Structure formats: C-alpha cells, structure tokens
Amino acid sequence: METKKKALGKGLEQLFSNSVIDFDNFEKDIVEEGSKDVTEIDVDEIRSNPYQPRKTFDTESLNELAKSIKEYGVVQPIIVKKSIKGYELVAGERRTKAAKIAGLKKIPAIIKDFDDQEMMEIALVENIQREDLNPIDEATSINNIIKLRGYTQEEFANKFGKSRSYVTNILGLLKLPEDVKRMVEKRNLSMSHARVLSKIDDDNKVTDLAKKVITDNLSVHELERISQEEKSPIIKKNPNKTFDHKYRMYENLIMDKLDTKVRISKNKIEIYFNGNDELEKMLDKMHINFEDE
C-alpha cells in the first residue's frame, strides 16, 4: 500500500513539474492504470471532495449530461478515495451528480488512495481547467494553488496556459464584497463588469453599481465611465482626458509589475498590499532589500 501511495504522489508531482499542467491527461493515466480495477459503487455512498472549491453547478449542463448518461451510460469511471463512511470524490463530480439525476443507483469507479494535500490539489487543478466554472470559484481555485505551490502569478499563468493579465484580473474579483461575488457566481454579473468593479475601493459603491448594472443593463463601457467619475472628482471638474488616460496606463503597468492594486492621483501613488508576505514580495520585485538589525 505504501509503495502504491508513493507512486500516486509521484504522479501528482509529475503533473506539477510539467511545463504546462494538463489535468485531463493526469486523469486519463489514472483511469488507464486502474482499468482492470473498475468497480461499481453506490452513488448514495459518494460525497464531494471536502476540498472542492466549486460551490455552484450549471443545472442545464448537468441535465444534458444526465440525458447522455441515460442513453450511453457513464463512459469514463469516476475516481474516488475510500473514507470512513463510503467514498470521497477525487475526480468526476459532474458525472456523479448527473448519474443521480439520471436515476442510476451505481456508478463505475476506480478507488485510489490520496492524502489530504493531494485531494486538495487535485480538486483545485481539476476545477481550474473546467470551462463551466464560474469566475469566483475559478479565482478561489487559482488563489489556493498559487499559495499551496508558492507560484508567482506569472509562473501560474505559464503552467496553466493563461495570460498574465487574465490571472491578475480574475484574482482581483476576490476583493469584491460578498453580495457582489454571489451576483458573479450566479452569472447575473459578467466577469468584465466584475473586473471594473474590483478596482473600486468603496464596498458600498461597488454594491450600488453592481445593482445598477443589472437593473439598468449597463454596458461595460458605461460602467467604466461611471466608475472613473466616482474615483476622479478632480478630473471631472477639470477634464483632461489625455492626462487621465496616462494615469490609467501607468496604473496598469505598475499593477502588472507588482501583482497588486495601484491607484494614481495628483502627485500621489497608492500601492495596496495584504500582509507582510505580500509586501515583501513587492519590495523584492522593486529590488528593495533590507537586513534585520
């Protein structure tokens, strides 16, 4: 058992050591390796991976998958871990939920042994590479993998085939007020709208504007204009569009460099950080080093 577990751990490390991470191939390898060990287990004995970051599932998509399962069965077995009571899902939660909707009592599965750290990393990686994940759950998954693996945003972007700006923008959504996050999760608010709102510091204004986007059907461009007026009253009184555009351009350049929110106003640059670790990383990127006395 110990040798088997080490082999599984090695496979997970190999997944992360690849220049580009591909969860589908990782899952495929596990299925091929355990193809002789596929067994039927009761769907009622299966519970979600306790580290599953996804909170919402698209009902329409699940119903479509359920119809396919009714007609063709579960084509690829799910992967589970034996627990004290029943099983915990490692991969295949959508298949499991759809199988329940389809009325199946049993589902084909491969039983593997993963520890808590591996369960967490597998759940996060699987979700990041699923197209139907809502932006908040995706941002949470990305943030957790970056912390667990100690990646910079650029390293994460390279490994998961994302652009650096995409990673920075989606992580910014985690700063939104909880009620606005719920709007994004339910897809009442688009990621583009949420991205604009995430750059506003006042939570009350963010919530008010989010509601206005929905009730007045504001475009992203209209929201950007309103948010700039909210943030730049001085510029509103003395409009200088060229100068304001430069401010925004400089803000974006510094944000890309430091991986944090930046605000530039007249004769002042504000750089935001969350805790000593984030501050030290920013100082390191600015080549500012100091020794403790």
Residue, then its C-alpha position, 0 to 999 in steps of 0.5 A: m500500500e505504501t509503495k502504491k501511495k508513493a507512486l500516486g504522489k509521484g504522479l501528482e508531482q509529475l503533473f506539477s513539474n510539467s511545463v504546462i499542467d494538463f489535468d485531463n491527461f493526469e486523469k486519463d493515466i489514472v483511469e488507464e492504470g486502474s482499468k482492470d480495477v473498475t468497480e461499481i459503487d453506490v452513488d448514495e455512498i459518494r460525497s464531494n471532495p471536502y476540498q472542492p472549491r466549486k460551490t455552484f453547478d450549471t443545472e442545464s449542463l448537468n441535465e444534458l449530461a444526465k440525458s447522455i448518461k441515460e442513453y450511453g451510460v457513464v463512459q469514463p469511471i469516476i475516481v474516488k478515495k475510500s473514507i470512513k463512511g463510503y467514498e470521497l470524490v477525487a475526480g468526476e463530480r459532474r458525472t456523479k451528480a448527473a448519474k443521480i439525476a439520471g436515476l442510476k443507483k451505481i456508478p463505475a469507479i476506480i478507488k485510489d488512495f490520496d492524502d489530504q494535500e493531494m485531494m486538495e490539489i487535485a480538486l483545485v487543478e481539476n476545477i481550474q481547467r473546467e470551462d463551466l466554472n464560474p469566475i469566483d470559484e475559478a479565482t478561489s481555485i487559482n488563489n489556493i494553488i498559487k499559495l499551496r505551490g508558492y507560484t508567482q502569478e506569472e509562473f501560474a499563468n505559464k503552467f496553466g496556459k493563461s495570460r498574465s493579465y487574465v490571472t491578475n484580473i480574475l484574482g482581483l474579483l476576490k476583493l469584491p464584497e460578498d453580495v457582489k461575488r454571489m451576483v458573479e457566481k450566479r452569472n447575473l454579473s459578467m466577469s468584465h463588469a466584475r473586473v471594473l468593479s474590483k478596482i473600486d475601493d468603496d464596498n458600498k459603491v461597488t454594491d450600488l453599481a453592481k445593482k445598477v448594472i443589472t437593473d439598468n443593463l449597463s454596458v461595460h463601457e458605461l460602467e467604466r465611465i461611471s466608475q472613473e467619475e466616482k474615483s476622479p472628482i478632480i478630473k471631472k471638474n477639470p477634464n483632461k482626458t489625455f492626462d487621465h488616460k496616462y494615469r490609467m496606463y501607468e496604473n496598469l503597468i505598475m499593477d502588472k509589475l507588482d501583482t497588486k492594486v495601484r491607484i494614481s492621483k495628483n502627485k500621489i501613488e497608492i500601492y495596496f498590499n495584504g500582509n507582510d508576505e505580500l509586501e515583501k514580495m513587492l519590495d523584492k520585485m522593486h529590488i528593495n532589500f533590507e537586513d534585520e538589525 
